[in-house]
Amino acid sequence: MNIPYWQLQDAKKKFSEVVERALKQGPQLITRHGEKAVVVMSYKEYAQMKKSQTKLSEFFRATPLSKIDIILKRDKSLPRKDEKL
């Protein structure tokens, strides 16, 4: 995804334009001292992104594999000796 970017000083001067483009075109990246700093995006897009996130524990509970009894045993054999390449 190629996000349009703005230098911080330009984004401050043209904040209304940054917001308008975020609403119409999608996220806008703002850099500070040449480093990626923040993203301006529409609230609708942000809410959709947050909604799609699931806790890892919920993901594992929802997987069909959670219904299977799996017995995990640790391999107690000694580690391999270092091999020279």
N, C-alpha and C positions, 0 to 999 in steps of 0.2 A: 504494500500500500504506500503510495507516494503522497505524503501529507505536505501541503503547502506550509512554508515556514516564514516566520517574521522575526526580525531582530527586535529585542525588547524595546529599544527607543522608538522604532517605527510602529510597533504595536501600541505603544502608549499614545502616540500622536494620532493614530488612526483606529482607536479602539472600537468605535462604532462600526467601521468597515470590517474589522476582524470578527466582531460578533455577527454581523450580517452574513459574511461568508461562511461562518461556522453553521449558521442556520440553513443556508441555501446549498453549500457545497460540501459540508462535512468538517471534521476536525481541523483545527489550525494549530500548528506547532510554533511555540515561541522559544527563541534561544536567548541565552544571556551569556555574554563573553564567549560566544561561539559554541557553547554547550547547550544541548537540549534541556529545557527547563520545565515548561508546562504545555498543556494542550487545552485549547478553548474548544468546547463542543456544545452542541445543543443539549438542553436538559432531556429532551425526548430520547436522544441517542444514548446519553449517560444512563438514564433509567433502564433502557433496554439492555445495556451492557451489564449493569448491576443485577438485573433480574435473571440473566442467563448464568450467573455465577452460582455454583453449588458448593457447599462445604464438602471437603474430601470424605469425611465420615458419612455424610448422607449419600454420596456417590457409591461408596462401598456397600452401604446397607441396601441400596436399590438394585445392585447388580444381581443377576440370576445366580451367580456363583456363591452368593451369601447363603443360599439354601443348602449348599453341599457341605457335608462334613469332610473337611480336609485335615488329615493328620500330618503335621509337619515335623520331621525329625531332622536334627542337625547332623551333618556328616562329621563324625569325630575322627576321621583319618588325619594323619599328619599332613602338614602342607607340603607341596612339592618343593624340591630343592631348586635353588636358582639355576636357571639354564643360561649358559653363555651362548650368545648369538654369533 
